[in-house]
Amino acid sequence: MNIGSFKSTNGQLIGSVATATIDLPRLGLRPIQSTNDKAPAFEIMTLNPARRWVQIGALWEQTSNSTGEVFYQGKLDDPSLPEPLPIMLFGDAEEGYRVAWNRPVARRENLDGSRGKASR
């Protein structure tokens, strides 16, 4: 499910995320420069009521095993949210990114001890 987007505006990635209960109308992606391969690619920033930019998440670069497509995965988290919101960004900096969300699928343990997806 798409819940937002980011586009390049004056050289910065600016966007928004909205759901039935969350409205984050002004978000920014701040690139991280690091030599650590476990560091995130971006910090997710938002304007607070005092109009200061504060970090509310991070995104790590991932590559799809099936298509080789590069995407970003991370979470939005803030004390005002009931729980962290896992998100993925697909697209690129030139054309923009779409923000997707999927409900995590619960895993169950099979009788043989292996793990599998729970049936819905």
N, C-alpha and C positions, 0 to 999 in steps of 0.2 A: 504494500500500500504506500503510495507517495504521500508524504506529509509536509513537503517543503521543497525549497530550491535555493541555490546559491549562484550568483552571476558575478562576473568581474565588473567592478565599478571603480573607475579612476585608479586602476591597478590593484584594487583590493577585492577579495572574495566576500561579498555581502549577501545575506539571505535571510530566510525566515523558516520557522517550523510552527505548524498549527495542527492541533487535534481537537477533539470535542472538549477537552479540559485544559489544554496547554496552548498558550498563544505567546510565541517568542518572535515578535515582529522585526527585530533588528539583531541579527547575529553576524559575526565575522569569523573568518578562518585566518589565523595567524600562523604562517609557516614556521616550522622548527628547524633550525640549522644545528645538526648534531652528527658526530661521527659514530655514535652508538646505534647499531642496527636495531635495537629494541626501542629506540625513542619514537614517539609519535611523529607523524608527518605534519600535523596541524594541532593547534590549540583552538578550541571553540570558545569564542568570546561573545558576551552579550552586554548591552547597555543596561545598567541598573537604574532604579528610579532617580538617583542622583546624577545620571548621565555619565557615569564612569564605566569603562570597559572592564569586565571581570570574567575570569575563566569559568566555564561551566561544563567543560568536557575536553576530549581529545580524540583524534582520529589516527589510526594506523593504516599504512598502505598494505593492501592484500592483493593477491592475484588469484583469479578463478582457476580452479583445477581443470574445469571442462573447456573453457573458452580462451583462457590466457588473458582475459580482460582485467585491467587494473581498476580497483575500486578502493574506497576508504571505509573502515569500520571502526566504530567507537560507541561512546555513550554520552548523553547529556545527563548531568547530575547536579543537583542543587538542593539545599535544605528545604526549599519551598515545594519541591516535587515529591509526590508520595513514594516514588522509587525511581531508580535510574532508567532512562529511556534509551534502549539500544537502537542505533541508527546505522545506515550504510549510505554512502554517496556514490552515485554512478554518473559518469560523464567526464568532462575535462574542463580545465580552466578557461579555455577559449569559448566553448559553447555553453558552459555552465554545468552545474551538477544538480541532479534531482535527489532528494532525500527520501529514502525508503525505510520502512519499518516492517518487521515481521514478528508476530508473537512467537516466542521460543516454544518449541515443541518439547513436551515432557518426555522423558525417556523412562522406559520400564525395564525391569529385569525379567528375562524369559526363564522358564523352568530349567533350562540347561545352563543357566548362569550367564548367558550372553546378554548383551544390551540391545535394545531395539526401540523404535519409535512407538509411543503409545497410540493405540487406535482411538479414533475420534468418533 
